[in-house]
Amino acid sequence: MSKFIIFLSIIFISTNLYAEPKNFYKEDFFYIGQMSSHNNKFTLYFKTRPKAVLAKGEEYNYITDFPQDLYIYNHHDNTDESLISYDWFPSSAKKIIESYDFPVFPEDFAYYLLNDNNTLIMVSAIKNINVNLVFDISRRNLKKYDKKNKLDFIISSIAKKCGYFNLKETYNCNYYKPLISNNLIN
């Protein structure tokens, strides 16, 4: 009888040791589908397009059934508009990303909104792109990310920016969760 109790306790302890933590959710590491600005003046969100997109891929051509564009909703005006869309983004990104010969789309990236509420850092999430992009929201300008800004990407889900941001501040670190599309995790 005591051997049986020892056997059951070993099984119970070993299953508890190898069980996945139940309190971790993908929402803890990402904003999925929408993200509010730091000052709560606007919200960035993905909106599904009505038509499928046929695209050339690295290994084969593919159809994206429910492609998504990035929109911005202004809380002051109660208006929304397309921020990054399939209409212009693939051709603009192609000019910046020279070493990648295939189309890239808005939902292929993880978006980090910095504290200025104007700068989006775009990190490729699923394609072999070795370049990160920067999007200026107010100017609607897309360019290559300059590595002199010292933004560290930790395990491709959280970004960390540390330093003295002005002369009156102490050393400070900010952590950012990225905004990703629902299509990226499905």
Secondary structure, DSSP 8 states (H G I E B T S, - for coil): -HHHHHHHHHHHHHHHHHS--TT--GGGT-EESEEE-TTSSEEEEEEE-SS-EEE--SSS-EEESS-EEEEEEETTTTEEEEEE-TTTHHHHHHHH--S--S---GGGEEEEE-TTSSEEEEEESSS-----EEEETTTTEEEE--GGG--EEETTTEEEEEE-SSTTS--EEEEE--EE-HHHH-
